[in-house]
């Protein structure tokens, strides 16, 4: 599984980074960057929280 960012929707609130700084960082361009390629277990749970909390709904989890 991996986290996918819709860069057209991301406005850099940083909620995802607050949920898990190990998985996300807001870059200099103001959009989120995912710091890991694959998620599982605890990282998947944190990613799911970030997806649910994203105010612009710019994150999703791709199960492929």
PDB file of N, CA, C and O in Angstrom:
ATOM      1  N   UNK A   1       0.840  -1.180   0.000  1.00  0.00           N
ATOM      2  CA  UNK A   1       0.000   0.000   0.000  1.00  0.00           C
ATOM      3  C   UNK A   1       0.884   1.241   0.000  1.00  0.00           C
ATOM      4  O   UNK A   1       2.021   1.218   0.470  1.00  0.00           O
ATOM      5  N   UNK A   2       0.334   2.317  -0.537  1.00  0.00           N
ATOM      6  CA  UNK A   2       1.059   3.583  -0.515  1.00  0.00           C
ATOM      7  C   UNK A   2       0.078   4.742  -0.394  1.00  0.00           C
ATOM      8  O   UNK A   2      -1.111   4.610  -0.683  1.00  0.00           O
ATOM      9  N   UNK A   3       0.608   5.878   0.039  1.00  0.00           N
ATOM     10  CA  UNK A   3      -0.190   7.098   0.139  1.00  0.00           C
ATOM     11  C   UNK A   3       0.017   7.902  -1.136  1.00  0.00           C
ATOM     12  O   UNK A   3       1.144   8.078  -1.598  1.00  0.00           O
ATOM     13  N   UNK A   4      -1.077   8.382  -1.693  1.00  0.00           N
ATOM     14  CA  UNK A   4      -1.035   9.191  -2.909  1.00  0.00           C
ATOM     15  C   UNK A   4      -1.553  10.585  -2.573  1.00  0.00           C
ATOM     16  O   UNK A   4      -2.557  10.738  -1.876  1.00  0.00           O
ATOM     17  N   UNK A   5      -0.849  11.605  -3.081  1.00  0.00           N
ATOM     18  CA  UNK A   5      -1.220  13.000  -2.847  1.00  0.00           C
ATOM     19  C   UNK A   5      -1.775  13.597  -4.135  1.00  0.00           C
ATOM     20  O   UNK A   5      -1.152  13.495  -5.192  1.00  0.00           O
ATOM     21  N   UNK A   6      -2.933  14.213  -4.043  1.00  0.00           N
ATOM     22  CA  UNK A   6      -3.489  14.983  -5.158  1.00  0.00           C
ATOM     23  C   UNK A   6      -2.936  16.401  -5.016  1.00  0.00           C
ATOM     24  O   UNK A   6      -3.453  17.198  -4.233  1.00  0.00           O
ATOM     25  N   UNK A   7      -1.901  16.706  -5.762  1.00  0.00           N
ATOM     26  CA  UNK A   7      -1.207  17.992  -5.631  1.00  0.00           C
ATOM     27  C   UNK A   7      -2.089  19.178  -6.025  1.00  0.00           C
ATOM     28  O   UNK A   7      -1.830  20.308  -5.610  1.00  0.00           O
ATOM     29  N   UNK A   8      -3.120  18.930  -6.818  1.00  0.00           N
ATOM     30  CA  UNK A   8      -4.048  20.007  -7.175  1.00  0.00           C
ATOM     31  C   UNK A   8      -4.952  20.387  -6.005  1.00  0.00           C
ATOM     32  O   UNK A   8      -5.443  21.514  -5.938  1.00  0.00           O
ATOM     33  N   UNK A   9      -5.170  19.453  -5.087  1.00  0.00           N
ATOM     34  CA  UNK A   9      -6.042  19.711  -3.936  1.00  0.00           C
ATOM     35  C   UNK A   9      -5.270  20.134  -2.695  1.00  0.00           C
ATOM     36  O   UNK A   9      -5.805  20.846  -1.845  1.00  0.00           O
ATOM     37  N   UNK A  10      -4.017  19.702  -2.581  1.00  0.00           N
ATOM     38  CA  UNK A  10      -3.229  19.982  -1.376  1.00  0.00           C
ATOM     39  C   UNK A  10      -2.947  21.477  -1.265  1.00  0.00           C
ATOM     40  O   UNK A  10      -2.468  22.110  -2.206  1.00  0.00           O
ATOM     41  N   UNK A  11      -3.257  22.027  -0.082  1.00  0.00           N
ATOM     42  CA  UNK A  11      -2.985  23.449   0.147  1.00  0.00           C
ATOM     43  C   UNK A  11      -2.043  23.669   1.325  1.00  0.00           C
ATOM     44  O   UNK A  11      -1.919  24.781   1.839  1.00  0.00           O
ATOM     45  N   UNK A  12      -1.380  22.591   1.745  1.00  0.00           N
ATOM     46  CA  UNK A  12      -0.306  22.719   2.726  1.00  0.00           C
ATOM     47  C   UNK A  12      -0.719  23.012   4.149  1.00  0.00           C
ATOM     48  O   UNK A  12       0.027  23.666   4.877  1.00  0.00           O
ATOM     49  N   UNK A  13      -1.884  22.550   4.570  1.00  0.00           N
ATOM     50  CA  UNK A  13      -2.316  22.759   5.958  1.00  0.00           C
ATOM     51  C   UNK A  13      -1.338  22.150   6.955  1.00  0.00           C
ATOM     52  O   UNK A  13      -1.125  22.700   8.035  1.00  0.00           O
ATOM     53  N   UNK A  14      -0.747  21.022   6.595  1.00  0.00           N
ATOM     54  CA  UNK A  14       0.203  20.362   7.482  1.00  0.00           C
ATOM     55  C   UNK A  14      -0.421  19.446   8.514  1.00  0.00           C
ATOM     56  O   UNK A  14       0.266  18.978   9.421  1.00  0.00           O
ATOM     57  N   UNK A  15      -1.721  19.181   8.389  1.00  0.00           N
ATOM     58  CA  UNK A  15      -2.378  18.275   9.329  1.00  0.00           C
ATOM     59  C   UNK A  15      -1.742  16.888   9.253  1.00  0.00           C
ATOM     60  O   UNK A  15      -1.520  16.253  10.284  1.00  0.00           O
ATOM     61  N   UNK A  16      -1.452  16.421   8.059  1.00  0.00           N
ATOM     62  CA  UNK A  16      -0.843  15.100   7.891  1.00  0.00           C
ATOM     63  C   UNK A  16       0.524  15.034   8.571  1.00  0.00           C
ATOM     64  O   UNK A  16       0.867  14.032   9.198  1.00  0.00           O
ATOM     65  N   UNK A  17       1.285  16.095   8.443  1.00  0.00           N
ATOM     66  CA  UNK A  17       2.602  16.149   9.086  1.00  0.00           C
ATOM     67  C   UNK A  17       2.453  16.139  10.608  1.00  0.00           C
ATOM     68  O   UNK A  17       3.267  15.536  11.307  1.00  0.00           O
ATOM     69  N   UNK A  18       1.427  16.797  11.116  1.00  0.00           N
ATOM     70  CA  UNK A  18       1.174  16.789  12.560  1.00  0.00           C
ATOM     71  C   UNK A  18       0.768  15.399  13.041  1.00  0.00           C
ATOM     72  O   UNK A  18       1.124  14.998  14.149  1.00  0.00           O
ATOM     73  N   UNK A  19       0.027  14.663  12.217  1.00  0.00           N
ATOM     74  CA  UNK A  19      -0.376  13.302  12.563  1.00  0.00           C
ATOM     75  C   UNK A  19       0.832  12.376  12.554  1.00  0.00           C
ATOM     76  O   UNK A  19       0.980  11.545  13.450  1.00  0.00           O
ATOM     77  N   UNK A  20       1.700  12.510  11.549  1.00  0.00           N
ATOM     78  CA  UNK A  20       2.866  11.632  11.445  1.00  0.00           C
ATOM     79  C   UNK A  20       3.988  12.300  10.664  1.00  0.00           C
ATOM     80  O   UNK A  20       4.014  12.261   9.434  1.00  0.00           O
ATOM     81  N   UNK A  21       4.904  12.907  11.388  1.00  0.00           N
ATOM     82  CA  UNK A  21       6.066  13.543  10.755  1.00  0.00           C
ATOM     83  C   UNK A  21       7.012  12.507  10.152  1.00  0.00           C
ATOM     84  O   UNK A  21       7.887  12.853   9.358  1.00  0.00           O
ATOM     85  N   UNK A  22       6.841  11.236  10.524  1.00  0.00           N
ATOM     86  CA  UNK A  22       7.650  10.175   9.933  1.00  0.00           C
ATOM     87  C   UNK A  22       7.191   9.832   8.520  1.00  0.00           C
ATOM     88  O   UNK A  22       7.955   9.282   7.728  1.00  0.00           O
ATOM     89  N   UNK A  23       5.940  10.160   8.210  1.00  0.00           N
ATOM     90  CA  UNK A  23       5.374   9.831   6.902  1.00  0.00           C
ATOM     91  C   UNK A  23       5.244  11.021   5.965  1.00  0.00           C
ATOM     92  O   UNK A  23       5.319  10.865   4.746  1.00  0.00           O
ATOM     93  N   UNK A  24       5.049  12.219   6.532  1.00  0.00           N
ATOM     94  CA  UNK A  24       4.724  13.389   5.717  1.00  0.00           C
ATOM     95  C   UNK A  24       5.551  14.603   6.111  1.00  0.00           C
ATOM     96  O   UNK A  24       5.931  14.772   7.270  1.00  0.00           O
ATOM     97  N   UNK A  25       5.819  15.443   5.116  1.00  0.00           N
ATOM     98  CA  UNK A  25       6.415  16.748   5.369  1.00  0.00           C
ATOM     99  C   UNK A  25       5.840  17.715   4.334  1.00  0.00           C
ATOM    100  O   UNK A  25       5.655  17.358   3.171  1.00  0.00           O
ATOM    101  N   UNK A  26       5.564  18.934   4.771  1.00  0.00           N
ATOM    102  CA  UNK A  26       5.124  19.962   3.831  1.00  0.00           C
ATOM    103  C   UNK A  26       6.379  20.577   3.235  1.00  0.00           C
ATOM    104  O   UNK A  26       7.215  21.128   3.951  1.00  0.00           O
ATOM    105  N   UNK A  27       6.502  20.478   1.921  1.00  0.00           N
ATOM    106  CA  UNK A  27       7.693  20.946   1.227  1.00  0.00           C
ATOM    107  C   UNK A  27       7.716  22.448   1.035  1.00  0.00           C
ATOM    108  O   UNK A  27       6.762  23.152   1.368  1.00  0.00           O
ATOM    109  N   UNK A  28       8.816  22.919   0.496  1.00  0.00           N
ATOM    110  CA  UNK A  28       8.997  24.347   0.238  1.00  0.00           C
ATOM    111  C   UNK A  28       7.954  24.901  -0.735  1.00  0.00           C
ATOM    112  O   UNK A  28       7.656  26.095  -0.724  1.00  0.00           O
ATOM    113  N   UNK A  29       7.401  24.020  -1.578  1.00  0.00           N
ATOM    114  CA  UNK A  29       6.386  24.463  -2.539  1.00  0.00           C
ATOM    115  C   UNK A  29       4.991  24.536  -1.921  1.00  0.00           C
ATOM    116  O   UNK A  29       4.031  24.903  -2.598  1.00  0.00           O
ATOM    117  N   UNK A  30       4.874  24.184  -0.627  1.00  0.00           N
ATOM    118  CA  UNK A  30       3.598  24.279   0.062  1.00  0.00           C
ATOM    119  C   UNK A  30       2.705  23.065  -0.065  1.00  0.00           C
ATOM    120  O   UNK A  30       1.568  23.088   0.404  1.00  0.00           O
ATOM    121  N   UNK A  31       3.195  21.999  -0.693  1.00  0.00           N
ATOM    122  CA  UNK A  31       2.409  20.772  -0.777  1.00  0.00           C
ATOM    123  C   UNK A  31       3.117  19.666  -0.017  1.00  0.00           C
ATOM    124  O   UNK A  31       4.328  19.702   0.203  1.00  0.00           O
ATOM    125  N   UNK A  32       2.325  18.686   0.374  1.00  0.00           N
ATOM    126  CA  UNK A  32       2.860  17.587   1.175  1.00  0.00           C
ATOM    127  C   UNK A  32       3.701  16.645   0.315  1.00  0.00           C
ATOM    128  O   UNK A  32       3.431  16.425  -0.865  1.00  0.00           O
ATOM    129  N   UNK A  33       4.718  16.106   0.952  1.00  0.00           N
ATOM    130  CA  UNK A  33       5.546  15.072   0.342  1.00  0.00           C
ATOM    131  C   UNK A  33       5.459  13.843   1.233  1.00  0.00           C
ATOM    132  O   UNK A  33       5.563  13.944   2.455  1.00  0.00           O
ATOM    133  N   UNK A  34       5.271  12.691   0.621  1.00  0.00           N
ATOM    134  CA  UNK A  34       5.236  11.433   1.359  1.00  0.00           C
ATOM    135  C   UNK A  34       6.672  10.934   1.467  1.00  0.00           C
ATOM    136  O   UNK A  34       7.382  10.849   0.465  1.00  0.00           O
ATOM    137  N   UNK A  35       7.095  10.605   2.680  1.00  0.00           N
ATOM    138  CA  UNK A  35       8.487  10.256   2.937  1.00  0.00           C
ATOM    139  C   UNK A  35       8.792   8.771   2.798  1.00  0.00           C
ATOM    140  O   UNK A  35       9.960   8.382   2.828  1.00  0.00           O
ATOM    141  N   UNK A  36       7.776   7.937   2.648  1.00  0.00           N
ATOM    142  CA  UNK A  36       7.979   6.493   2.513  1.00  0.00           C
ATOM    143  C   UNK A  36       7.262   5.994   1.264  1.00  0.00           C
ATOM    144  O   UNK A  36       6.234   6.539   0.862  1.00  0.00           O
ATOM    145  N   UNK A  37       7.818   4.953   0.662  1.00  0.00           N
ATOM    146  CA  UNK A  37       7.214   4.396  -0.547  1.00  0.00           C
ATOM    147  C   UNK A  37       6.059   3.452  -0.241  1.00  0.00           C
ATOM    148  O   UNK A  37       5.040   3.466  -0.931  1.00  0.00           O
ATOM    149  N   UNK A  38       6.217   2.639   0.784  1.00  0.00           N
ATOM    150  CA  UNK A  38       5.212   1.638   1.137  1.00  0.00           C
ATOM    151  C   UNK A  38       4.803   1.798   2.595  1.00  0.00           C
ATOM    152  O   UNK A  38       5.624   2.141   3.445  1.00  0.00           O
ATOM    153  N   UNK A  39       3.531   1.547   2.876  1.00  0.00           N
ATOM    154  CA  UNK A  39       3.037   1.604   4.249  1.00  0.00           C
ATOM    155  C   UNK A  39       2.423   0.259   4.624  1.00  0.00           C
ATOM    156  O   UNK A  39       1.878  -0.448   3.777  1.00  0.00           O
ATOM    157  N   UNK A  40       2.522  -0.081   5.903  1.00  0.00           N
ATOM    158  CA  UNK A  40       1.884  -1.289   6.431  1.00  0.00           C
ATOM    159  C   UNK A  40       1.845  -1.175   7.946  1.00  0.00           C
ATOM    160  O   UNK A  40       2.575  -0.379   8.537  1.00  0.00           O
ATOM    161  N   UNK A  41       1.000  -1.966   8.564  1.00  0.00           N
ATOM    162  CA  UNK A  41       0.935  -1.995  10.017  1.00  0.00           C
ATOM    163  C   UNK A  41       0.676  -0.635  10.635  1.00  0.00           C
ATOM    164  O   UNK A  41      -0.291   0.044  10.292  1.00  0.00           O
ATOM    165  N   UNK A  42       1.557  -0.242  11.555  1.00  0.00           N
ATOM    166  CA  UNK A  42       1.387   1.025  12.272  1.00  0.00           C
ATOM    167  C   UNK A  42       1.442   2.226  11.332  1.00  0.00           C
ATOM    168  O   UNK A  42       0.698   3.189  11.517  1.00  0.00           O
ATOM    169  N   UNK A  43       2.321   2.177  10.319  1.00  0.00           N
ATOM    170  CA  UNK A  43       2.393   3.312   9.395  1.00  0.00           C
ATOM    171  C   UNK A  43       1.107   3.429   8.576  1.00  0.00           C
ATOM    172  O   UNK A  43       0.690   4.535   8.233  1.00  0.00           O
ATOM    173  N   UNK A  44       0.485   2.305   8.266  1.00  0.00           N
ATOM    174  CA  UNK A  44      -0.786   2.345   7.537  1.00  0.00           C
ATOM    175  C   UNK A  44      -1.884   2.954   8.399  1.00  0.00           C
ATOM    176  O   UNK A  44      -2.733   3.693   7.901  1.00  0.00           O
ATOM    177  N   UNK A  45      -1.867   2.646   9.685  1.00  0.00           N
ATOM    178  CA  UNK A  45      -2.861   3.220  10.593  1.00  0.00           C
ATOM    179  C   UNK A  45      -2.684   4.731  10.706  1.00  0.00           C
ATOM    180  O   UNK A  45      -3.667   5.472  10.700  1.00  0.00           O
ATOM    181  N   UNK A  46      -1.440   5.192  10.809  1.00  0.00           N
ATOM    182  CA  UNK A  46      -1.175   6.634  10.865  1.00  0.00           C
ATOM    183  C   UNK A  46      -1.558   7.312   9.553  1.00  0.00           C
ATOM    184  O   UNK A  46      -2.115   8.409   9.552  1.00  0.00           O
ATOM    185  N   UNK A  47      -1.256   6.655   8.446  1.00  0.00           N
ATOM    186  CA  UNK A  47      -1.620   7.209   7.142  1.00  0.00           C
ATOM    187  C   UNK A  47      -3.133   7.335   7.014  1.00  0.00           C
ATOM    188  O   UNK A  47      -3.631   8.324   6.477  1.00  0.00           O
ATOM    189  N   UNK A  48      -3.865   6.341   7.503  1.00  0.00           N
ATOM    190  CA  UNK A  48      -5.328   6.386   7.446  1.00  0.00           C
ATOM    191  C   UNK A  48      -5.874   7.554   8.264  1.00  0.00           C
ATOM    192  O   UNK A  48      -6.838   8.201   7.855  1.00  0.00           O
ATOM    193  N   UNK A  49      -5.263   7.826   9.412  1.00  0.00           N
ATOM    194  CA  UNK A  49      -5.667   8.992  10.209  1.00  0.00           C
ATOM    195  C   UNK A  49      -5.418  10.285   9.443  1.00  0.00           C
ATOM    196  O   UNK A  49      -6.262  11.181   9.433  1.00  0.00           O
ATOM    197  N   UNK A  50      -4.260  10.376   8.805  1.00  0.00           N
ATOM    198  CA  UNK A  50      -3.926  11.580   8.040  1.00  0.00           C
ATOM    199  C   UNK A  50      -4.894  11.773   6.877  1.00  0.00           C
ATOM    200  O   UNK A  50      -5.330  12.892   6.607  1.00  0.00           O
ATOM    201  N   UNK A  51      -5.230  10.685   6.191  1.00  0.00           N
ATOM    202  CA  UNK A  51      -6.191  10.755   5.085  1.00  0.00           C
ATOM    203  C   UNK A  51      -7.537  11.267   5.596  1.00  0.00           C
ATOM    204  O   UNK A  51      -8.152  12.136   4.978  1.00  0.00           O
ATOM    205  N   UNK A  52      -7.984  10.731   6.711  1.00  0.00           N
ATOM    206  CA  UNK A  52      -9.280  11.127   7.272  1.00  0.00           C
ATOM    207  C   UNK A  52      -9.286  12.569   7.753  1.00  0.00           C
ATOM    208  O   UNK A  52     -10.310  13.247   7.672  1.00  0.00           O
ATOM    209  N   UNK A  53      -8.144  13.047   8.255  1.00  0.00           N
ATOM    210  CA  UNK A  53      -8.066  14.395   8.829  1.00  0.00           C
ATOM    211  C   UNK A  53      -7.717  15.485   7.825  1.00  0.00           C
ATOM    212  O   UNK A  53      -7.812  16.668   8.153  1.00  0.00           O
ATOM    213  N   UNK A  54      -7.319  15.122   6.615  1.00  0.00           N
ATOM    214  CA  UNK A  54      -6.888  16.120   5.626  1.00  0.00           C
ATOM    215  C   UNK A  54      -8.059  17.046   5.272  1.00  0.00           C
ATOM    216  O   UNK A  54      -9.060  16.588   4.722  1.00  0.00           O
ATOM    217  N   UNK A  55      -7.942  18.345   5.583  1.00  0.00           N
ATOM    218  CA  UNK A  55      -9.061  19.262   5.340  1.00  0.00           C
ATOM    219  C   UNK A  55      -9.370  19.486   3.861  1.00  0.00           C
ATOM    220  O   UNK A  55     -10.492  19.860   3.519  1.00  0.00           O
ATOM    221  N   UNK A  56      -8.403  19.265   2.987  1.00  0.00           N
ATOM    222  CA  UNK A  56      -8.662  19.461   1.556  1.00  0.00           C
ATOM    223  C   UNK A  56      -8.872  18.137   0.820  1.00  0.00           C
ATOM    224  O   UNK A  56      -9.003  18.119  -0.404  1.00  0.00           O
ATOM    225  N   UNK A  57      -8.905  17.029   1.565  1.00  0.00           N
ATOM    226  CA  UNK A  57      -9.109  15.694   1.002  1.00  0.00           C
ATOM    227  C   UNK A  57      -8.137  15.403  -0.135  1.00  0.00           C
ATOM    228  O   UNK A  57      -8.514  14.883  -1.185  1.00  0.00           O
ATOM    229  N   UNK A  58      -6.873  15.755   0.106  1.00  0.00           N
ATOM    230  CA  UNK A  58      -5.843  15.596  -0.916  1.00  0.00           C
ATOM    231  C   UNK A  58      -5.088  14.274  -0.820  1.00  0.00           C
ATOM    232  O   UNK A  58      -4.245  13.980  -1.667  1.00  0.00           O
ATOM    233  N   UNK A  59      -5.380  13.481   0.194  1.00  0.00           N
ATOM    234  CA  UNK A  59      -4.666  12.223   0.397  1.00  0.00           C
ATOM    235  C   UNK A  59      -5.593  11.038   0.193  1.00  0.00           C
ATOM    236  O   UNK A  59      -6.786  11.102   0.488  1.00  0.00           O
ATOM    237  N   UNK A  60      -5.017   9.949  -0.320  1.00  0.00           N
ATOM    238  CA  UNK A  60      -5.748   8.686  -0.395  1.00  0.00           C
ATOM    239  C   UNK A  60      -4.744   7.549  -0.259  1.00  0.00           C
ATOM    240  O   UNK A  60      -3.549   7.728  -0.496  1.00  0.00           O
ATOM    241  N   UNK A  61      -5.231   6.405   0.117  1.00  0.00           N
ATOM    242  CA  UNK A  61      -4.389   5.214   0.215  1.00  0.00           C
ATOM    243  C   UNK A  61      -4.677   4.341  -0.989  1.00  0.00           C
ATOM    244  O   UNK A  61      -5.825   3.988  -1.261  1.00  0.00           O
ATOM    245  N   UNK A  62      -3.613   3.997  -1.710  1.00  0.00           N
ATOM    246  CA  UNK A  62      -3.700   3.127  -2.880  1.00  0.00           C
ATOM    247  C   UNK A  62      -3.286   1.729  -2.429  1.00  0.00           C
ATOM    248  O   UNK A  62      -2.157   1.529  -1.981  1.00  0.00           O
ATOM    249  N   UNK A  63      -4.173   0.784  -2.543  1.00  0.00           N
ATOM    250  CA  UNK A  63      -3.928  -0.572  -2.056  1.00  0.00           C
ATOM    251  C   UNK A  63      -3.105  -1.411  -3.023  1.00  0.00           C
ATOM    252  O   UNK A  63      -2.712  -2.521  -2.666  1.00  0.00           O
ATOM    253  N   UNK A  64      -2.832  -0.937  -4.211  1.00  0.00           N
ATOM    254  CA  UNK A  64      -2.068  -1.719  -5.201  1.00  0.00           C
ATOM    255  C   UNK A  64      -0.622  -1.830  -4.841  1.00  0.00           C
ATOM    256  O   UNK A  64       0.150  -2.453  -5.569  1.00  0.00           O
TER     257      UNK A  64
END
